[in-house]
Amino acid sequence: MDYLLKNGRLMDPATGTDEVGDILLQRGKVEALGADLQPMGAEVVDVGNLLVVPGLIDMHVHLREPGQEDKETIASGTRAAAIGGFTSLVCKANTGLIMDEPSVVGFVFSRAFRQGLVNVFPVGAVTKGLLGQGLTGFGSLALAGVVALSDDGSCVSDAQMMRSALEYASSVGLLVISHAEDMALTGHGSVTEGYTSTVLGLEGIPVESETTMVARDCLLAEQTGGRLHIAHASTAGSLHAVKSAQERRVDVSCETAPHYFSLTEEATWDYDTSAKMNPPLRSEEDRRMVVSALREGTVSIIASDHAPHTLEEKDTSFQEAAFGIIGLETTLPLVITNLVEAGHLSMMEALAKITCNPARRLGLSGKGSLQEGYHADITVIDPSAEVVVGEFLSKGRNSPFIGERLHGRAEYVFVGGKMVVAEGRLVDERAFSGH
């Protein structure tokens, strides 16, 4: 079906568009934008007083399938994404069956086509089995359709291995995403080392566990000319290293997650395992630096780092609990509430970090903009709608934001021109067996 979205505030960071108008979605593409469009046969949706923006893109998601379907599936994860306003997900390789072979990548694409509600783009592993001992076949993974390479969940600790990965990835046109963590420094830690770890009686993780690896990988990218992306940056030291590298024109980009600009280590003081994540929550100084880096552009991308776990994995002692929180359904309202409403970013600046910036960095052709001819991946947002965090379509419930009152909700979501969310609820899923 074709759709005409009427009277919306069209906001497109890719082009700087910010105007009231109509947008026609036809045959899965953006057909036209303008005032008072009158096409024949299109279903009219009045989106007056709402923001019409490019479909949101999350470039850091753990969908868990294949192999960890008790935590999440492609079906449940993409439904959580749709209700959260995302039309495209980039899923990491550390599933139960590691995405280090083209056959596993093919399985993800196939399952996403049959059961997914949004676009799914897999990331291939840098090393076989994420073990850091031998590189995967980057060429075959690129041909299979991966959009980047990462050992996320693990770090490529061997500097020579990471150097080779950056060189090899460049030859096949792929971005290398770094999970920057010195495992020798992390040890068995569970919170940031310092006052909080001392008071709680928990083994701490020094900030240098992250910052030293960020600095190393920036230097390796500079040496090799490789394309590097730093995942889930959380410390002032990491952000200084990235900014310095960018000033030297190193091809490095950086993301952070909503929990790093919304929370500090104080969220763990009651031993709430929902606030246990990796990297761990940091100090107020680090949180402010994350906000500053978002404002000045050092951090160009916001990603959820959606990491669902079973109740059993979280309902245990803090030391033994799994790292990670869910984020697909809370990212948009956290961005609007804690960045836009708080005055740190304009709406246009915030939207760029979850639309055109990840699309450009990953080379997602036809996505991240409202331009004519682009894919009709569209998110319609009510920025003032109140959201009380507590109900999830994800299988995971591990969120430290439960009970929070936030603002910002996806009212309509279109994926390839198909309406998958209407008035804040999923459309009848039986109509969407594939897209």
C-alpha positions as CSV (number, residue, x, y, z in Angstrom):
1,M,0.0,0.0,0.0
2,D,1.1,3.6,-0.7
3,Y,0.9,6.2,2.0
4,L,0.6,9.9,2.1
5,L,1.8,11.4,5.4
6,K,0.1,14.8,5.7
7,N,1.0,18.0,7.6
8,G,4.0,16.6,9.5
9,R,7.1,18.4,10.5
10,L,9.6,16.9,8.1
11,M,13.1,16.8,9.8
12,D,16.0,15.4,7.9
13,P,19.5,16.0,9.3
14,A,21.1,14.6,6.1
15,T,19.8,17.6,4.1
16,G,19.0,20.1,6.8
17,T,15.3,20.0,6.0
18,D,13.0,21.3,8.7
19,E,9.6,22.3,7.4
20,V,5.9,21.4,7.6
21,G,4.7,19.4,4.6
22,D,3.6,16.1,3.1
23,I,5.6,13.0,2.2
24,L,4.5,10.3,-0.3
25,L,5.6,6.7,0.2
26,Q,5.1,4.7,-3.0
27,R,6.4,1.3,-4.1
28,G,8.7,1.1,-1.0
29,K,10.5,4.4,-1.7
30,V,10.1,8.1,-0.9
31,E,8.3,9.3,-4.0
32,A,7.8,13.0,-3.2
33,L,7.9,15.7,-0.6
34,G,6.1,19.0,-0.7
35,A,3.0,21.0,0.3
36,D,-0.5,19.8,-0.3
37,L,0.4,16.6,-2.3
38,Q,-2.7,15.0,-3.8
39,P,-1.8,11.5,-5.2
40,M,-4.4,9.0,-6.3
41,G,-4.8,5.8,-4.4
42,A,-2.6,6.5,-1.4
43,E,-3.9,6.0,2.1
44,V,-3.7,9.3,3.9
45,V,-2.3,9.5,7.4
46,D,-2.6,12.8,9.2
47,V,0.6,13.4,11.2
48,G,0.0,17.0,12.1
49,N,2.1,18.2,15.1
50,L,4.3,15.1,14.8
51,L,8.0,14.8,13.6
52,V,8.5,12.9,10.4
53,V,12.1,11.7,10.3
54,P,14.3,9.1,8.6
55,G,13.8,5.7,10.1
56,L,16.0,5.4,13.2
57,I,19.1,3.2,12.9
58,D,20.7,1.3,15.8
59,M,24.2,0.1,14.9
60,H,24.8,-1.8,18.2
61,V,22.3,-4.6,19.0
62,H,22.6,-8.1,20.3
63,L,19.8,-10.2,18.9
64,R,21.2,-13.4,20.4
65,E,19.9,-15.7,17.6
66,P,21.2,-18.2,16.5
67,G,21.9,-20.1,19.7
68,Q,20.7,-18.0,22.5
69,E,17.0,-17.8,21.8
70,D,16.0,-17.9,25.5
71,K,17.4,-14.3,25.7
72,E,16.1,-12.9,22.4
73,T,15.2,-13.9,18.9
74,I,15.3,-12.0,15.7
75,A,11.5,-11.9,15.8
76,S,11.2,-10.5,19.3
77,G,14.2,-8.1,18.9
78,T,12.9,-6.6,15.7
79,R,9.5,-6.1,17.2
80,A,11.0,-4.3,20.2
81,A,13.0,-2.2,17.7
82,A,9.9,-1.2,15.7
83,I,8.0,-0.1,18.8
84,G,11.1,1.9,19.8
85,G,11.1,3.7,16.4
86,F,14.0,1.8,14.7
87,T,13.7,0.6,11.2
88,S,17.2,-0.8,10.9
89,L,19.4,-2.8,13.3
90,V,23.0,-3.8,13.1
91,C,23.4,-7.0,15.0
92,K,26.7,-8.2,16.5
93,A,28.5,-11.5,15.9
94,N,28.5,-12.8,19.5
95,T,25.5,-15.0,19.2
96,G,25.4,-18.6,20.5
97,L,26.7,-19.7,17.0
98,I,29.3,-17.0,16.2
99,M,28.9,-15.1,13.0
100,D,32.4,-16.0,11.7
101,E,31.2,-17.9,8.6
102,P,29.0,-16.9,5.6
103,S,26.6,-19.7,6.4
104,V,25.7,-18.1,9.8
105,V,25.4,-14.7,8.2
106,G,23.0,-16.2,5.6
107,F,20.9,-17.8,8.4
108,V,20.5,-14.3,10.0
109,F,19.4,-12.7,6.7
110,S,17.0,-15.6,6.0
111,R,15.4,-15.5,9.5
112,A,15.2,-11.7,9.4
113,F,13.4,-11.8,6.1
114,R,10.9,-14.4,7.3
115,Q,10.3,-13.3,10.9
116,G,11.8,-9.8,11.2
117,L,9.8,-6.6,11.3
118,V,12.7,-4.2,10.5
119,N,15.9,-4.3,8.4
120,V,18.7,-6.4,10.0
121,F,22.3,-6.0,9.0
122,P,24.8,-8.5,10.5
123,V,28.3,-7.7,11.7
124,G,30.9,-10.4,11.1
125,A,33.5,-11.6,13.6
126,V,37.0,-10.3,13.4
127,T,38.6,-13.5,14.7
128,K,37.4,-17.1,14.5
129,G,35.1,-17.9,17.4
130,L,35.9,-14.4,18.9
131,L,39.0,-16.1,20.4
132,G,41.5,-13.6,19.1
133,Q,43.8,-16.2,17.7
134,G,43.1,-16.1,13.9
135,L,41.3,-13.7,11.5
136,T,38.1,-14.8,9.8
137,G,37.7,-14.7,6.0
138,F,36.9,-11.0,5.6
139,G,36.4,-11.3,1.9
140,S,33.8,-14.1,2.2
141,L,32.0,-12.4,5.0
142,A,31.9,-9.2,2.9
143,L,30.4,-11.1,0.0
144,A,27.9,-12.7,2.5
145,G,26.6,-9.2,3.3
146,V,28.1,-8.1,6.6
147,V,28.3,-4.3,7.0
148,A,31.2,-4.3,9.5
149,L,33.5,-6.5,11.6
150,S,33.7,-6.7,15.3
151,D,34.6,-9.1,18.2
152,D,32.2,-7.1,20.4
153,G,31.8,-8.8,23.7
154,S,35.4,-9.6,23.5
155,C,38.5,-7.5,22.7
156,V,41.1,-8.2,20.0
157,S,43.8,-8.1,22.6
158,D,46.7,-8.9,20.3
159,A,47.9,-5.7,18.8
160,Q,49.4,-7.4,15.8
161,M,46.1,-9.2,15.2
162,M,44.2,-5.9,15.4
163,R,46.7,-4.2,13.1
164,S,46.3,-6.9,10.5
165,A,42.5,-6.7,10.9
166,L,42.5,-3.0,10.1
167,E,44.7,-3.5,7.0
168,Y,42.7,-6.5,5.7
169,A,39.3,-4.9,6.4
170,S,40.3,-1.8,4.4
171,S,41.0,-4.0,1.4
172,V,37.4,-5.3,1.4
173,G,35.8,-2.0,2.3
174,L,34.7,-2.9,5.8
175,L,34.6,-0.9,9.0
176,V,36.3,-2.5,12.1
177,I,34.3,-1.9,15.3
178,S,36.4,-2.0,18.5
179,H,35.3,-3.4,21.8
180,A,38.0,-1.6,23.7
181,E,38.8,-3.6,26.8
182,D,42.1,-4.8,28.3
183,M,40.9,-8.0,29.8
184,A,44.0,-8.3,32.0
185,L,43.0,-5.0,33.7
186,T,39.3,-5.9,33.8
187,G,40.0,-9.2,35.6
188,H,36.8,-10.3,37.5
189,G,35.6,-6.7,38.1
190,S,32.0,-5.8,37.9
191,V,31.9,-2.0,38.6
192,T,34.2,0.9,38.0
193,E,37.2,0.8,40.3
194,G,37.1,3.6,43.0
195,Y,34.9,4.8,45.7
196,T,31.9,2.8,44.6
197,S,33.7,-0.5,44.2
198,T,35.2,0.0,47.7
199,V,31.9,0.8,49.4
200,L,30.1,-2.1,47.7
201,G,32.9,-4.5,48.4
202,L,33.1,-5.5,44.7
203,E,36.2,-6.0,42.5
204,G,36.6,-2.9,40.4
205,I,37.4,-2.3,36.7
206,P,39.9,0.5,36.2
207,V,39.0,3.1,33.6
208,E,42.3,2.3,31.9
209,S,40.9,-1.0,30.9
210,E,38.9,1.0,28.2
211,T,41.1,4.0,27.6
212,T,44.4,2.2,26.9
213,M,42.7,0.0,24.2
214,V,41.0,3.0,22.6
215,A,44.3,4.8,22.4
216,R,46.0,1.7,21.0
217,D,43.4,1.2,18.3
218,C,43.4,4.8,17.3
219,L,47.2,4.6,16.8
220,L,46.8,1.4,14.8
221,A,44.2,3.0,12.6
222,E,46.5,5.9,12.0
223,Q,49.4,3.6,11.1
224,T,47.4,1.4,8.8
225,G,44.9,3.9,7.3
226,G,42.1,1.5,8.4
227,R,38.5,2.5,9.1
228,L,37.9,2.3,12.9
229,H,34.8,2.7,15.0
230,I,34.9,2.8,18.8
231,A,31.9,1.1,20.5
232,H,30.2,2.2,23.7
233,A,32.7,4.9,24.7
234,S,32.2,5.7,28.4
235,T,35.3,7.5,29.8
236,A,36.8,11.0,29.5
237,G,40.1,9.4,28.6
238,S,38.7,7.4,25.8
239,L,36.9,10.5,24.4
240,H,40.1,12.6,24.6
241,A,42.0,9.8,22.6
242,V,39.3,9.8,19.9
243,K,39.2,13.5,19.6
244,S,43.0,13.7,19.3
245,A,42.9,11.0,16.6
246,Q,40.1,12.8,14.7
247,E,42.1,16.1,14.9
248,R,45.0,14.1,13.2
249,R,42.5,13.1,10.5
250,V,42.5,9.4,11.5
251,D,39.5,7.6,10.1
252,V,37.9,6.9,13.5
253,S,34.3,7.4,14.6
254,C,32.8,6.9,18.0
255,E,29.5,5.9,19.6
256,T,28.1,6.0,23.1
257,A,25.0,4.5,24.6
258,P,22.1,6.2,26.4
259,H,23.1,4.8,29.8
260,Y,26.4,6.6,29.7
261,F,24.9,10.0,29.3
262,S,21.9,9.2,31.6
263,L,23.4,7.3,34.6
264,T,26.4,7.2,36.8
265,E,27.9,4.4,39.0
266,E,25.5,5.6,41.7
267,A,22.9,3.5,40.0
268,T,24.7,0.4,41.3
269,W,24.7,1.4,45.0
270,D,21.7,-0.8,45.8
271,Y,23.3,-3.8,44.0
272,D,20.7,-3.5,41.2
273,T,22.0,-6.0,38.6
274,S,20.0,-4.2,35.9
275,A,22.6,-1.5,36.2
276,K,25.5,-3.9,35.6
277,M,26.9,-3.4,32.1
278,N,30.2,-3.5,30.2
279,P,31.7,-1.0,30.1
280,P,30.4,-0.3,33.6
281,L,28.7,2.9,34.6
282,R,31.2,5.7,35.3
283,S,31.6,8.8,37.4
284,E,29.6,12.0,37.0
285,E,32.7,13.6,35.5
286,D,32.8,10.9,32.8
287,R,29.0,11.3,32.2
288,R,29.5,15.0,31.6
289,M,32.3,14.4,29.3
290,V,30.1,12.0,27.2
291,V,27.5,14.7,26.9
292,S,30.2,17.3,25.9
293,A,31.6,14.9,23.3
294,L,28.1,14.4,21.9
295,R,27.6,18.1,21.7
296,E,30.9,18.9,20.0
297,G,30.6,15.9,17.6
298,T,33.5,13.7,18.8
299,V,30.7,11.1,19.4
300,S,28.7,11.1,16.2
301,I,26.5,8.1,16.9
302,I,24.2,6.9,19.7
303,A,23.5,3.2,19.8
304,S,21.5,1.2,22.3
305,D,23.9,-1.7,23.0
306,H,20.8,-3.7,23.5
307,A,21.9,-6.8,25.5
308,P,19.0,-8.9,26.7
309,H,19.5,-11.6,29.4
310,T,17.3,-14.1,31.1
311,L,15.9,-13.5,34.5
312,E,18.1,-16.2,35.9
313,E,21.2,-14.5,34.6
314,K,20.3,-11.2,36.3
315,D,18.5,-12.5,39.4
316,T,21.7,-13.4,41.3
317,S,24.5,-11.7,43.2
318,F,25.9,-8.6,41.6
319,Q,29.3,-10.2,41.1
320,E,27.9,-13.2,39.3
321,A,25.2,-11.4,37.3
322,A,25.6,-11.1,33.5
323,F,26.7,-7.7,32.0
324,G,24.3,-5.8,29.9
325,I,20.9,-4.0,29.7
326,I,18.2,-3.8,27.1
327,G,17.8,-0.5,25.2
328,L,15.8,-0.7,21.9
329,E,12.6,0.5,23.5
330,T,14.2,3.2,25.7
331,T,16.8,4.8,23.5
332,L,14.5,7.3,21.7
333,P,12.8,8.7,24.9
334,L,16.2,8.8,26.7
335,V,17.7,10.8,23.8
336,I,14.8,13.2,23.8
337,T,14.5,13.6,27.5
338,N,18.1,13.7,28.6
339,L,19.7,15.4,25.6
340,V,17.1,17.4,23.8
341,E,14.8,18.5,26.6
342,A,17.9,19.0,28.8
343,G,19.3,21.5,26.3
344,H,22.4,19.6,25.4
345,L,21.5,18.9,21.7
346,S,18.9,20.3,19.3
347,M,16.4,17.8,18.0
348,M,18.2,17.9,14.6
349,E,21.6,17.2,16.2
350,A,20.1,14.4,18.2
351,L,18.4,12.8,15.2
352,A,21.5,12.9,13.1
353,K,23.2,10.5,15.7
354,I,20.5,7.9,15.2
355,T,19.8,8.3,11.4
356,C,22.2,9.7,8.8
357,N,25.4,9.4,10.8
358,P,25.2,5.6,11.3
359,A,23.9,5.2,7.8
360,R,26.9,7.0,6.3
361,R,29.4,5.3,8.5
362,L,28.1,1.9,7.6
363,G,27.5,2.7,4.0
364,L,23.8,1.8,4.2
365,S,22.7,3.0,0.7
366,G,19.3,4.6,0.5
367,K,18.8,4.9,4.2
368,G,19.1,7.7,6.8
369,S,17.4,10.4,4.8
370,L,13.9,11.6,3.6
371,Q,15.3,12.3,0.1
372,E,13.3,11.3,-3.0
373,G,14.3,7.8,-4.1
374,Y,15.5,6.7,-0.7
375,H,13.9,3.7,1.0
376,A,10.6,4.5,2.7
377,D,12.0,3.8,6.1
378,I,10.2,6.5,8.2
379,T,9.7,7.1,11.9
380,V,7.0,9.5,13.0
381,I,7.6,10.8,16.5
382,D,5.5,12.5,19.2
383,P,8.3,14.2,21.2
384,S,6.0,15.3,24.0
385,A,4.3,12.0,24.6
386,E,4.9,10.6,28.1
387,V,6.5,7.2,28.3
388,V,6.6,5.2,31.6
389,V,9.2,2.6,31.2
390,G,8.0,-0.9,32.2
391,E,6.4,-2.8,29.4
392,F,8.7,-4.4,26.8
393,L,8.3,-6.5,23.6
394,S,11.9,-7.6,24.0
395,K,12.3,-10.9,25.9
396,G,14.7,-9.1,28.2
397,R,13.5,-7.1,31.2
398,N,17.0,-6.0,32.4
399,S,16.6,-2.3,32.4
400,P,17.7,0.2,35.1
401,F,15.1,2.7,33.7
402,I,12.0,0.8,34.8
403,G,9.6,3.2,36.4
404,E,11.2,6.3,34.8
405,R,8.8,8.9,33.2
406,L,10.3,10.0,29.9
407,H,9.2,11.9,26.8
408,G,9.2,10.8,23.2
409,R,7.4,8.0,21.4
410,A,7.3,6.5,17.9
411,E,3.7,6.9,16.8
412,Y,4.1,5.5,13.3
413,V,6.9,3.4,11.8
414,F,7.2,2.4,8.1
415,V,9.8,-0.1,6.9
416,G,10.2,-0.3,3.1
417,G,6.9,1.5,2.8
418,K,5.0,-0.9,5.0
419,M,3.3,0.4,8.1
420,V,4.5,-1.7,11.1
421,V,3.6,0.7,13.9
422,A,0.5,2.8,14.1
423,E,-0.6,5.1,16.9
424,G,2.2,3.6,19.1
425,R,1.2,0.0,18.6
426,L,2.3,-2.8,16.3
427,V,0.2,-3.3,13.2
428,D,-1.3,-6.8,12.7
429,E,1.9,-8.8,12.2
430,R,0.2,-11.5,10.1
431,A,0.3,-9.0,7.2
432,F,4.1,-8.8,7.3
433,S,5.5,-12.3,6.8
434,G,8.4,-10.7,4.9
435,H,9.7,-7.4,3.5
